[in-house]
Amino acid sequence: MKHTGSDGSGGPGKSGTPSASGASPAGPSDGGGEARRTHGPGRLLIAVYGIFALAASARAAFQIATKFSEAPLAYLLTACAAAVYVLATVSLARPGARWFRISVAAVSVELIGVLAVGSFSLLDPQAFPADTVWSAFGQGYGYVPLILPVLGLAWLYRNRPAAPVPA
């Protein structure tokens, strides 16, 4: 199959250079969002999610292994946050519409979790004798857990796959 470049000459143009998969990096199948999602600020977003995935996983593993009986709800919520961060990290880094949808779901669950746990931890502090990653809206982490999903959803919206064109 012959690739038609952006200049119409039949050869690959500047914006029509095929990727390893044979599709244009900013081709009509994704409106350019797919190619940009993991580049530039997207890489930074993935890196921050990766750091939070590692930090929350290590914290949850330590807390559950050494002092689970002190605050089981808080430590299980930290483990839940870790799982969400791992899923968000992996899905943000993967191409394709399916991974895009998984990213939106993971980051949305994160935002809901931060808002719910943050609210409950302030309304009923006795229920949270130990902090979670999301306690007080992520206050112990400089509110990054509150800001991160908002930035993540905005990035995903800005770099969403294009709607399929009806045939």
C-alpha positions in Angstrom: 0.0 0.0 0.0 1.4 3.3 -1.0 1.6 6.1 1.6 0.4 9.5 0.5 2.3 12.3 2.1 0.9 15.6 3.3 2.1 17.3 0.2 0.1 14.9 -2.1 3.2 13.7 -3.9 2.8 10.0 -2.9 5.9 10.1 -0.7 5.9 10.6 3.0 5.6 14.3 3.8 6.8 16.0 7.0 3.6 15.3 8.9 2.9 12.0 7.1 5.9 10.0 8.1 4.7 6.6 9.0 5.5 5.2 12.5 6.8 1.7 13.2 3.3 0.4 13.0 2.8 2.0 9.6 0.3 4.6 10.7 1.0 8.3 10.8 1.9 9.5 14.2 -0.8 12.2 14.0 -3.0 10.4 11.5 -6.7 10.7 11.0 -7.4 7.6 13.2 -6.5 9.5 16.3 -6.6 13.2 15.5 -3.1 13.6 16.7 -4.0 13.0 20.3 -2.7 9.5 20.5 0.8 10.5 19.3 1.0 13.5 21.7 -0.5 11.7 24.8 2.9 10.2 25.8 5.1 13.1 24.7 6.0 16.4 26.3 4.0 17.1 29.4 2.4 13.7 29.0 5.8 12.1 29.9 6.0 14.3 33.0 2.5 13.2 34.0 3.4 9.6 33.5 6.6 10.0 35.6 4.7 11.7 38.5 2.1 8.9 38.4 4.9 6.4 38.4 6.5 8.0 41.5 3.2 8.0 43.3 2.6 4.4 42.3 6.0 3.4 43.8 5.6 5.6 46.9 2.0 4.5 47.7 2.8 0.8 47.0 5.8 0.9 49.3 4.0 2.7 52.0 1.0 0.4 51.9 3.1 -2.7 51.9 5.1 -1.5 54.9 2.0 -0.4 56.8 0.0 -3.5 56.1 2.9 -5.8 57.0 4.0 -4.1 60.2 1.0 -2.3 61.8 -2.2 -3.2 60.0 -4.2 -3.6 63.3 -3.6 0.1 64.2 -5.6 1.5 61.2 -6.8 -1.1 58.8 -9.1 1.2 56.9 -6.4 3.8 56.3 -3.8 1.3 55.2 -6.2 -0.5 52.9 -7.1 2.9 51.3 -3.4 3.5 50.8 -3.2 0.1 49.0 -6.2 1.1 46.9 -4.6 4.4 46.0 -1.4 2.5 45.1 -3.4 0.2 42.8 -5.1 3.2 41.1 -1.7 4.9 40.6 -0.2 1.8 39.1 -3.1 1.4 36.7 -3.0 5.1 35.8 0.7 4.9 35.1 0.5 1.9 32.9 -2.6 3.0 31.0 -1.3 6.5 30.4 1.9 5.1 28.9 0.1 2.7 26.5 -1.3 3.6 23.1 -4.7 2.9 21.8 -8.3 3.8 22.5 -8.8 1.0 25.0 -5.9 2.2 27.1 -7.2 5.8 26.8 -10.5 4.7 28.2 -8.8 2.8 31.0 -6.7 6.0 31.8 -9.8 8.1 32.0 -11.5 5.6 34.3 -8.4 5.2 36.6 -7.8 9.0 36.8 -11.5 9.6 37.5 -11.5 6.9 40.2 -8.5 8.7 41.7 -10.2 12.1 41.7 -13.4 10.6 43.3 -11.2 8.8 45.9 -9.2 11.9 46.8 -12.4 13.9 47.2 -14.2 11.2 49.2 -11.3 10.2 51.4 -10.3 13.8 51.8 -13.8 14.9 52.9 -14.3 11.9 55.2 -10.9 12.3 56.8 -11.7 15.9 57.7 -15.4 15.2 58.8 -14.5 12.1 60.9 -10.9 12.2 61.9 -11.4 9.3 64.3 -12.2 7.0 61.4 -8.6 7.7 60.1 -6.2 7.3 63.0 -3.4 7.2 60.4 -3.1 9.2 57.3 -3.6 7.8 53.8 -2.2 9.2 50.6 -5.6 10.9 50.0 -6.2 12.1 53.6 -7.0 15.8 53.9 -7.0 15.9 50.1 -3.4 14.8 49.9 -2.1 17.4 52.4 0.8 15.2 53.4 2.0 15.2 49.8 1.6 18.9 49.1 -1.9 18.4 47.7 -0.4 16.7 44.6 -2.9 13.8 44.9 -5.7 16.4 44.5 -4.1 18.3 41.7 -2.8 15.3 39.7 -6.1 13.8 38.6 -7.4 17.2 37.6 -4.3 17.8 35.4 -4.5 14.2 34.2 -8.1 14.5 33.1 -7.4 17.8 31.4 -4.4 16.2 29.6 -6.5 13.2 28.5 -9.3 15.5 27.3 -6.9 17.6 25.3 -5.3 14.5 23.8 -8.3 12.3 23.3 -8.7 10.1 20.2 -10.7 11.7 17.4 -14.3 10.4 16.9 -14.5 7.9 14.1 -15.7 9.4 10.8 -18.8 7.7 9.5 -18.3 5.9 6.2 
